[in-house]
Amino acid sequence: MKTFSYIDINKDTFYTHLPMEDKKILIIGAGISGLSLAVNLKKMDIPYRIIEKQSKWNIKGLAMTIQGEGLNAASSMGILDEIKLKGTKRNLAKIYNNKGKILKQFTPNSSDNSFIVQRDTLHEALRSKISNIEMGLSAAGISKLGNRLNVIFSDGSSDSFNLVVGADGINSTTRNYINSSNINPSKDSSVVHSGSVLWGITLNKKYSEIIEVWDKNRMCAFYPVQNKTVVSFFMKTPELFTSSRDERARHIKKYFSTISHPFVQEVLDNIPKDIFFDHVRYTRPDKWNMDKITLIGDACHSLSPLSGLGANLAMADAEGLAQIIYTYGNNANFTDKLVKYNIKRKKEADFAFNLSKQRTSRGMMIFPWTIFRNIKIKNSAKI
Ligand SMILES: Cc1cc2nc3c(=O)[nH]c(=O)nc-3n(C[C@H](O)[C@H](O)[C@H](O)COP(=O)(O)OP(=O)(O)OC[C@H]3O[C@@H](n4cnc5c(N)ncnc54)[C@H](O)[C@@H]3O)c2cc1C
């Protein structure tokens, strides 16, 4: 397993030696990345505030695979046992075509410790480690105040910070303080619509394997999670972006009627109207920080959910940033260190970003490209 570490923590330069006031950090957003940063900072005894714009939790999303650097980050935050307890170890996976024929079957190798969990499980595990989330609060304005940042909150109060971290997800507004002049949708540097939508449901029934069914412009995936199964329907259907809740269930049946796999048809016969729905978008801003305002998680790199990587990147971003803060937080060259860290981390995120795009388009290719795809996946050891 890869060890995730950007720096060696030098115990003599403990950030914790600094006076309280100099170290305070604001985390905007209590999603996977913001909570992970809070857990790491708490472990390091670094004071922070974490704000969440929702006044109560409404955790949306389906299954998430915790893998690679995400496993390491989860382990160091002390939530891996909970993930193992409430998740399912990634096991046999099968890919079918729309005729119900197996294109590829693979078993993870013995060193693969990936687990599939529901988003709320991961969220709750992180939340259980901290207790100071300020709900129903967002940042209304951020301005420079000498060496520090002054933040005015949505309730009219204000406070000053050494660092502000935008962990506010795909629709980040913190990002605007950093990239306002750089955003150019045609250059893929802001939020870009992928042309795809995602629907999902959770079944109170467990299928024993991971299943993906690939068809032209659409695919369907089954992920066993504990004693349930999460089913995701993923498709390129721009004309459906505006459809109402009721229409979605109807459209989904129509779109997937071309697939003859029995599991898919069984689910289609029982589609609930309140099915989870999301547009699939990508974010890839050029810059991740401006002075002492910085981004982590989907705010700086959201990917296709089919990559199974977003939450893992988010947790590892937080761990890396916490290490930089811990070691260099009060140094005069802190901002340079932050820029260097972000450049390094962006390269890793770009790799995941490209993988996620490839993986998504591969599953939904149209004829005749499917012929080449099928030959390629047959010859590959792993999907
Ligand atoms: C259906 C689905 C399946 C997925 N599957 C996987 C998977 O298998 N594996 C994987 O690794 N990733 C997966 N992902 C991606 C993963 O969920 C995201 O990458 C991850 O949640 C990003 O975390 P984040 O903290 O950056 O953003 P979020 O989790 O979106 O959190 C952002 C938080 O900020 C809050 N917020 C927003 N604006 C403000 C504001 N102005 N002030 C205060 N708070 C604010 C929001 O309310 C939210 O709580 C999936 C995503 C979806 C939708």
The ligand as an ORCA input file, in Angstrom:
! r2SCAN-3c Opt
* xyz 0 1
  C     -23.392      9.238     -6.629
  C     -21.950      9.513     -6.330
  C     -21.088      8.439     -6.174
  C     -19.755      8.653     -5.883
  N     -18.940      7.580     -5.736
  C     -17.659      7.760     -5.344
  C     -16.803      6.630     -5.086
  O     -17.153      5.459     -5.263
  N     -15.544      6.865     -4.614
  C     -15.087      8.131     -4.455
  O     -13.932      8.286     -4.040
  N     -15.847      9.212     -4.728
  C     -17.123      9.061     -5.156
  N     -17.910     10.150     -5.417
  C     -17.323     11.495     -5.330
  C     -17.303     12.014     -3.909
  O     -18.566     11.958     -3.348
  C     -16.791     13.444     -3.885
  O     -15.582     13.523     -4.598
  C     -16.556     13.927     -2.438
  O     -17.774     13.953     -1.743
  C     -15.928     15.303     -2.429
  O     -15.879     15.798     -1.111
  P     -15.904     17.347     -0.845
  O     -15.814     17.511      0.623
  O     -14.917     18.029     -1.690
  O     -17.319     17.837     -1.371
  P     -18.756     17.484     -0.754
  O     -18.734     16.131     -0.149
  O     -19.717     17.802     -1.832
  O     -18.920     18.531      0.433
  C     -19.027     19.925      0.260
  C     -19.734     20.482      1.502
  O     -19.621     21.888      1.517
  C     -20.886     22.455      1.876
  N     -20.914     23.805      1.324
  C     -21.045     24.171      0.023
  N     -20.973     25.512     -0.088
  C     -20.776     26.007      1.154
  C     -20.630     27.310      1.680
  N     -20.639     28.399      0.893
  N     -20.455     27.454      3.013
  C     -20.430     26.377      3.831
  N     -20.585     25.107      3.383
  C     -20.742     24.920      2.069
  C     -21.882     21.495      1.234
  O     -23.156     21.622      1.804
  C     -21.218     20.152      1.523
  O     -21.560     19.648      2.788
  C     -19.253      9.982     -5.753
  C     -20.112     11.064     -5.936
  C     -21.456     10.840     -6.229
  C     -22.371     12.015     -6.443
*
